[in-house]
């Protein structure tokens, strides 16, 4: 992510840039720039130890003009309990009033799809993104695959 920032984002100087996890699926139209109205960052908030906080690297957006002069580093800082992107605490987040920021909503919903017997919890971010979670790991059992294939058919049949 740091390499992409310094080699792609800085080269194109977009008004807004961000990162979306590979296992986030949009289920409705999304306009992140609207969500960033009058604030320099937007995304899913994570809180570490000692009052440190950061945006989850899988759903984080930045106003380029606000961060272009800062030292950006998307590595983790485990000493502060901050995962990927947490190193931006010192250069970006610590200067922002968290209580004044709009951040993404997150809801874990138990879903059952007719063709799959078991229900499963899924995460919706901003009510627009389905977070599959764990898709990169090898425990994608036939039941998990069947569940998400059935969920895909459900969304395809009911676009909104």
Steps between C-alpha positions, in 0.01 A plus 500: 500500500785736579662422167171566318464831683848626408514357148142526373293735715763774512557469124134561417413737791130406525258705705409190702677166519450190705540131545234230490565147623494225240209328675264800510220467247281801418132406520365851431626810323770672702631858499777528757580860404154598627573333832819704534325837481706757690732252666847374409447127555222244497484129567446228755636601839724271703617580851824377651654540843566824685243699299669442165267446205519459124292405199485136400730459200228309316265800493683832532482817294696823507477853363830513315550875554475441876760222517740567214748686720492232770722196539266216403575146618245219483696256715359376829609618845443204726649683801186718496270214394460655155471272199579582136490877452561570867834669435301794362403585859805723543467684172125515434256373761643655817426849363132430435214530746349153482176617661436732204558243228232302322616141471366193328236285662556131551235241569534126540185336372402137530382388157347183373462429132231251397729264315742478793390342827721692740487868571818702512600840632608747237621855542346792319700822487307821438207278399657498153782252530491130584821394672555134433786482750756222502466433128879480469530219751488134412192418710262578217304184545237385253237637744660847498530499123137387462384772740670782309395363162139495625541851640633616164192356324278679754666836433492440124125430518431809718726785385441834673 
